[in-house]
Amino acid sequence: MIVTIDGPAGSGKSTTARRAAEALDYVYLDTGAMYRAVALGFLRAGVAPTRDGAAAVLPSLHVGVRYDGPQMRVFLEDEEVTSQIRSPEVGQTVSDVSTLAPVREYMVEEQRRIGRAQDEVHGGVVLDGRDTGTVVFPEADLKIFMVADLDERARRRQQEYAESGDERSLDEVRAEIAERDRQDRHRDLAPLRRAADAVELDTTDCTIAEQVAFVVDHVKAHSKWGT
């Protein structure tokens, strides 16, 4: 099975996707990590995140993933960059890189290729992002669209920042997420939206365990489970 989990920032999709994949003995394809790898490629090439920059970088760029059990490792060419893509510099660049049409076209094809290959090898794959159920795998077996109240999403993101030593006010984080929502929903290329056949999960008052159970239960209820 191919399972997609989309939703806005702070809805809990990444943690839920990773843990649901582990519970199902599937693999988790972190599409965000792949975009970060591309951003790292731009930084290493000293190229600005523009269409011209993409034309210069993409022809020689190869993003790959490998798995050690459920753990996804990210590669540029033959170099593992799993830790390097979490740097602040990559975080500041990835938003601009991911809005470029050539980058998204390249990444969608790579995500489809990797997702299908892992589905065949492991019997199932769980992806999360903002367009995995609408653009990357519109034919996915199960699509989940996660939502949560803005205040709750801001509280979660503020806690994540605090755990990394970045102290920000709740108002500041709320404004940041609201702006990200606006950009994601109104961008010309692959805007954030719920697929018509997606199952909605409101995580405002859910624990991570409850979110994971929701996904696992829906997978098990699917007609292909166990066949």
Phi and psi in degrees as a GROMACS rama.xvg file:
@    title "Ramachandran Plot"
@    xaxis  label "Phi"
@    yaxis  label "Psi"
@TYPE xy
-109.656  122.182  ILE-2
-118.44  127.439  VAL-3
-112.736  142.279  THR-4
-130.182  111.315  ILE-5
-113.886  163.981  ASP-6
161.629  170.402  GLY-7
-75.1788  170.206  PRO-8
-58.537  135.169  ALA-9
83.9067  4.99793  GLY-10
-80.8092  -11.6406  SER-11
97.5404  12.3991  GLY-12
-67.3162  -37.9466  LYS-13
-66.3341  -49.3245  SER-14
-62.1903  -43.1405  THR-15
-64.6079  -43.8812  THR-16
-62.0213  -44.155  ALA-17
-64.2984  -46.1513  ARG-18
-73.8069  -33.0848  ARG-19
-66.4405  -40.216  ALA-20
-60.6004  -42.5172  ALA-21
-63.3481  -42.5393  GLU-22
-65.3031  -30.8632  ALA-23
-92.2364  -5.32873  LEU-24
62.6262  35.1152  ASP-25
-99.5692  -175.571  TYR-26
-112.141  154.766  VAL-27
-106.885  121.999  TYR-28
-101.372  108.092  LEU-29
-85.1371  95.3556  ASP-30
-66.6654  -31.842  THR-31
-62.8795  -38.427  GLY-32
-63.9928  -34.0166  ALA-33
-68.1226  -40.2781  MET-34
-64.5869  -35.7628  TYR-35
-63.9539  -36.13  ARG-36
-64.6382  -39.3095  ALA-37
-63.7922  -42.5999  VAL-38
-60.0464  -39.7563  ALA-39
-62.6085  -37.5196  LEU-40
-62.0082  -40.3864  GLY-41
-62.2701  -46.5407  PHE-42
-61.7697  -43.9517  LEU-43
-66.5119  -30.6854  ARG-44
-82.339  -9.33829  ALA-45
67.4269  33.2405  GLY-46
-111.981  137.111  VAL-47
-71.2776  149.404  ALA-48
-76.3066  74.8785  PRO-49
-128.708  172.146  THR-50
-61.8563  -39.3973  ARG-51
-64.5266  -39.2473  ASP-52
-62.8827  -41.069  GLY-53
-62.7812  -39.1508  ALA-54
-63.2086  -30.3707  ALA-55
-81.5412  -33.3976  ALA-56
-92.2997  -44.4187  VAL-57
-62.0081  -37.8665  LEU-58
-58.4458  -28.8565  PRO-59
-107.987  10.0369  SER-60
-98.8867  131.766  LEU-61
-131.2  114.713  HIS-62
-100.118  126.859  VAL-63
-131.11  161.076  GLY-64
-131.367  147.92  VAL-65
-135.968  157.557  ARG-66
-121.465  132.996  TYR-67
-110.026  94.303  ASP-68
64.1298  -130.316  GLY-69
-83.0633  -7.83133  PRO-70
-79.96  121.893  GLN-71
-89.9368  127.753  MET-72
-110.908  138.83  ARG-73
-108.633  138.379  VAL-74
-129.359  144.303  PHE-75
-110.245  116.193  LEU-76
57.0418  -122.631  GLU-77
-104.306  9.13706  ASP-78
-98.7698  125.474  GLU-79
-73.2857  130.453  GLU-80
-127.124  23.8898  VAL-81
-55.4931  -40.7915  THR-82
-84.1787  -36.1173  SER-83
-62.4886  -31.0832  GLN-84
-73.6582  -5.69223  ILE-85
-96.0988  9.9635  ARG-86
-72.1312  154.719  SER-87
-57.7947  -36.2095  PRO-88
-63.2919  -41.9276  GLU-89
-66.1598  -41.7479  VAL-90
-59.7058  -34.2706  GLY-91
-76.607  -20.3593  GLN-92
-98.893  -28.3536  THR-93
-64.3206  -33.4749  VAL-94
-62.0929  -44.7219  SER-95
-68.0633  -41.2506  ASP-96
-63.4675  -41.7069  VAL-97
-72.4749  -11.5032  SER-98
-90.2786  -5.23158  THR-99
-78.1401  127.53  LEU-100
-56.9293  -44.9453  ALA-101
-61.7285  -35.9306  PRO-102
-66.7331  -45.6959  VAL-103
-65.5485  -38.3104  ARG-104
-62.837  -43.8759  GLU-105
-63.0844  -45.5684  TYR-106
-70.0548  -37.5952  MET-107
-60.2782  -44.2156  VAL-108
-63.3289  -41.7221  GLU-109
-65.7611  -42.572  GLU-110
-65.5062  -37.541  GLN-111
-64.5554  -45.6209  ARG-112
-62.0839  -48.5867  ARG-113
-67.0404  -43.7423  ILE-114
-59.9808  -44.4925  GLY-115
-67.6994  -39.1432  ARG-116
-64.7486  -43.6942  ALA-117
-69.7028  -32.6485  GLN-118
-62.7762  -41.1938  ASP-119
-68.3468  -39.5091  GLU-120
-75.5918  -44.4797  VAL-121
-104.506  -5.51459  HIS-122
83.8523  -0.846098  GLY-123
175.446  150.83  GLY-124
-142.626  142.624  VAL-125
-117.841  125.932  VAL-126
-116.28  150.54  LEU-127
-134.053  153.266  ASP-128
171.299  -146.997  GLY-129
-118.481  -11.6385  ARG-130
-141.001  20.925  ASP-131
-69.0166  -30.3587  THR-132
-93.2216  -12.8714  GLY-133
-105.733  -30.9388  THR-134
-119.529  -51.3282  VAL-135
-69.4785  -53.5659  VAL-136
-131.13  72.2204  PHE-137
-63.7992  -16.3609  PRO-138
-97.5193  13.2773  GLU-139
-53.363  147.694  ALA-140
-66.7109  -36.3999  ASP-141
-142.619  131.981  LEU-142
-122.457  129.239  LYS-143
-115.214  135.904  ILE-144
-120.439  112.829  PHE-145
-95.9219  137.449  MET-146
-133.32  164.005  VAL-147
-162.563  156.548  ALA-148
-58.2537  141.918  ASP-149
-56.9421  -43.3886  LEU-150
-62.5227  -39.6738  ASP-151
-68.583  -40.3162  GLU-152
-65.2351  -37.4553  ARG-153
-66.2749  -39.6518  ALA-154
-62.9385  -42.9624  ARG-155
-62.8682  -45.3767  ARG-156
-67.0893  -37.6077  ARG-157
-60.7975  -40.1318  GLN-158
-64.8658  -40.5704  GLN-159
-61.624  -43.3533  GLU-160
-60.9164  -45.5468  TYR-161
-61.8533  -38.163  ALA-162
-65.1853  -23.7563  GLU-163
-98.3385  9.70988  SER-164
85.8486  10.1277  GLY-165
-102.945  102.08  ASP-166
-89.936  118.138  GLU-167
-132.826  150.948  ARG-168
-74.0907  155.383  SER-169
-62.5403  -38.3097  LEU-170
-62.1659  -39.9764  ASP-171
-64.6514  -43.8241  GLU-172
-69.1359  -38.8852  VAL-173
-60.9767  -43.9574  ARG-174
-64.2992  -38.5405  ALA-175
-62.1527  -45.3786  GLU-176
-70.264  -38.6007  ILE-177
-61.5149  -38.9046  ALA-178
-69.2149  -39.8158  GLU-179
-62.1473  -40.9888  ARG-180
-57.9911  -46.3674  ASP-181
-60.9919  -45.5957  ARG-182
-63.8049  -44.728  GLN-183
-64.7782  -38.3827  ASP-184
-81.097  -21.6832  ARG-185
-114.559  5.62692  HIS-186
-70.2624  150.746  ARG-187
-69.5442  -34.3205  ASP-188
-102.315  118.148  LEU-189
49.5884  60.2656  ALA-190
-65.6278  155.59  PRO-191
-68.741  122.555  LEU-192
-157.982  157.642  ARG-193
-82.4161  128.655  ARG-194
-64.5066  147.165  ALA-195
-58.2044  -31.331  ALA-196
-102.864  16.2354  ASP-197
-83.068  148.054  ALA-198
-92.7345  126.39  VAL-199
-88.1713  138.085  GLU-200
-128.027  114.329  LEU-201
-88.81  114.065  ASP-202
-97.2721  8.74565  THR-203
-51.104  -45.0944  THR-204
-113.01  20.5649  ASP-205
-99.8366  146.938  CYS-206
-83.4277  164.418  THR-207
-59.4491  -41.0159  ILE-208
-60.2037  -39.8755  ALA-209
-67.53  -38.4209  GLU-210
-64.7651  -43.6519  GLN-211
-63.5606  -43.4674  VAL-212
-61.4161  -37.6014  ALA-213
-59.3678  -47.679  PHE-214
-66.2791  -47.5823  VAL-215
-60.7113  -43.8433  VAL-216
-61.7818  -39.4622  ASP-217
-70.2177  -35.1219  HIS-218
-64.3269  -45.7307  VAL-219
-65.3933  -29.3659  LYS-220
-79.0078  -15.3917  ALA-221
-66.2562  146.766  HIS-222
-61.8341  -24.2604  SER-223
-86.2033  -7.66024  LYS-224
-62.6239  126.777  TRP-225
82.7946  3.21009  GLY-226
